[in-house]
């Protein structure tokens, strides 16, 4: 069957938008993109892999969280650790403890303050001291044994494994995922544009019930 040229062009446009990037033509060649999808019941989500010792992640953090608050979309965060970073894994364990056992809001604040204080944290000992002070400021006590059963480590390792499965090449890796495709955000200043584009992608693919009723 030979499709009309206009229909072929339409299919090509959908395929191109299904996995793309902003700025254009900079999308990474991922190995497995099965995890680049919003949670069940949602049409759009912002997905990010971050390393808490990564300066680019620190730069992206406020943009990402302002966008999530502005658009009211789900945010899925994964930890991914760059080889050679001395304290990023331990900082992820601290953040995961706060998220699981204290409050997700305080865990986000911890990440925010770690990113803002990267220049002061030069070693694992510096990180421990910083974390003790953070807990004290918020009226909490840092446990003597943070992860006695290894559950936090398993969660963080699962995030890393998912990044390896994706074929992640850098941090931060930021993706606006929809039910119809995804957009990798290579320049965080393009994040709002990417979300607008993702919303248009979802809206254009939705069935037009009013049009069908009028026929």
C-alpha positions in Angstrom: 0.0 0.0 0.0 1.4 3.4 -1.0 0.6 6.2 1.5 -0.1 9.7 0.3 2.8 12.1 0.7 1.0 14.2 3.3 0.3 11.2 5.5 4.0 10.0 5.2 5.1 13.5 6.3 2.8 13.3 9.3 4.1 9.9 10.4 7.7 11.2 10.0 6.9 14.2 12.2 5.5 12.0 14.9 8.5 9.7 14.8 10.9 12.6 15.0 9.2 14.0 18.0 9.0 10.7 19.8 12.6 10.9 20.9 14.3 14.2 20.5 16.3 16.8 22.4 16.5 20.5 23.1 18.7 22.0 21.7 17.8 19.9 18.6 20.0 17.1 17.3 21.8 16.5 20.5 19.9 13.5 21.8 22.1 10.8 23.4 22.0 7.3 21.8 20.5 5.5 24.7 20.6 1.7 24.9 17.2 1.0 26.6 14.6 3.7 26.9 11.8 1.6 28.5 12.0 3.6 31.7 11.5 6.9 29.9 7.8 7.1 30.6 5.5 8.9 33.1 4.0 7.0 36.0 0.8 5.1 35.3 -2.1 7.5 35.0 0.0 10.5 34.2 0.7 11.9 30.7 3.9 13.8 31.4 6.7 13.5 33.9 10.2 15.0 34.4 12.8 12.4 34.9 16.4 13.2 36.1 19.5 11.3 37.0 21.8 13.4 39.2 25.1 13.1 41.0 25.3 15.2 44.1 29.0 15.9 43.6 28.4 17.1 40.0 28.6 20.9 39.5 26.3 20.7 36.4 23.6 19.0 38.6 23.9 21.8 41.1 23.3 24.3 38.4 20.3 22.4 37.1 18.7 21.8 40.5 16.8 25.1 40.9 15.6 25.1 37.2 14.3 21.6 37.5 12.4 22.2 40.7 10.9 25.5 39.6 9.7 23.8 36.5 8.1 20.9 38.4 6.3 23.4 40.7 5.3 25.6 37.8 3.8 22.8 35.7 2.6 20.6 38.5 4.0 17.4 36.9 5.5 14.3 38.5 9.2 14.4 39.1 11.2 11.2 39.1 14.7 11.5 40.5 17.4 8.8 40.2 20.9 8.8 41.7 23.8 8.1 39.4 27.4 8.3 40.5 30.3 9.5 38.4 33.5 7.3 38.9 36.1 9.2 40.9 33.6 11.2 42.9 34.6 10.6 46.5 31.4 11.4 48.5 28.5 11.4 46.1 27.4 7.9 46.9 27.4 8.5 50.7 25.4 11.7 50.1 22.8 9.7 48.2 22.5 7.4 51.2 21.9 10.3 53.5 19.3 11.8 51.2 17.6 8.4 50.8 17.4 8.0 54.6 15.7 11.4 54.9 13.3 10.5 52.0 12.4 7.1 53.4 12.5 7.7 57.1 12.0 11.4 57.8 10.2 13.3 54.9 10.6 13.7 51.2 10.6 17.5 51.6 13.5 17.4 54.0 15.4 15.1 51.6 14.9 17.6 48.8 16.1 20.4 51.0 19.2 18.3 51.9 20.0 17.8 48.3 19.5 21.5 47.7 21.9 22.5 50.4 24.5 19.9 49.4 24.5 21.3 45.9 24.7 24.9 47.2 27.7 23.9 49.4 29.7 21.7 47.0 32.7 24.0 47.1 32.9 23.4 50.9 32.8 19.6 50.7 36.1 18.2 49.7 36.1 14.8 51.3 33.8 12.2 52.9 34.6 13.6 56.3 33.5 17.1 55.1 30.3 15.5 54.0 29.7 13.8 57.3 30.3 17.1 59.2 28.0 19.0 56.8 25.3 16.4 57.2 25.5 16.4 61.0 25.1 20.1 61.0 22.2 19.9 58.6 20.4 17.4 60.8 21.0 19.5 63.9 19.6 22.6 62.2 16.4 20.7 61.4 16.1 19.2 64.9 17.1 15.7 63.8 19.7 13.2 65.0 21.9 11.5 62.4 21.7 7.8 63.1 24.9 6.1 64.4 24.3 3.3 61.9 22.6 4.8 58.9 21.7 1.7 56.9 21.9 -1.4 59.2 20.1 -3.7 56.7 21.5 -2.3 53.5 18.1 -1.2 52.2 19.2 2.3 51.3 22.2 1.0 49.5 20.0 -1.4 47.5 17.8 1.5 46.5 20.7 3.7 45.4 22.3 0.8 43.5 19.1 0.2 41.7 19.1 3.8 40.5 22.6 3.4 39.3 21.8 0.1 37.5 18.9 1.8 35.8 21.2 4.5 34.5 23.6 1.8 33.2 20.7 0.1 31.5 19.7 3.4 29.9 23.3 3.9 28.7 23.5 7.2 30.5 26.5 9.3 29.3 26.4 12.3 31.7 24.8 14.0 34.7 22.5 15.5 34.9 20.5 13.6 32.3 17.1 15.2 32.2 14.2 13.9 30.1 10.6 15.1 29.8 8.7 11.9 29.2 5.2 11.6 27.8 2.9 8.7 26.9 3.8 9.5 23.2 7.6 9.9 23.4 10.2 11.9 25.2 12.5 14.9 24.9 16.0 15.0 26.4 16.9 18.4 27.8 20.5 19.0 27.1 20.4 22.7 28.1 18.4 23.3 31.3 17.5 26.8 30.1 15.3 25.0 27.5 13.4 23.0 30.1 10.2 25.1 30.0 10.2 24.9 26.2 10.6 21.2 26.4 7.6 20.8 28.7 5.5 23.0 26.5 6.5 20.9 23.5 5.7 17.7 25.5 2.3 19.0 26.4 1.6 19.9 22.8 2.7 16.4 21.8 0.2 14.8 24.2 -2.6 17.1 23.3 -2.2 16.7 19.5 -2.4 12.9 19.9 -5.6 13.0 22.1 -8.8 11.9 20.3 -11.1 14.7 19.4 -14.3 13.6 21.0 -16.3 16.8 20.1 -15.4 16.3 16.4 -16.5 12.7 16.4 -19.8 13.6 18.0 -20.6 16.2 15.4 -20.4 13.8 12.6 
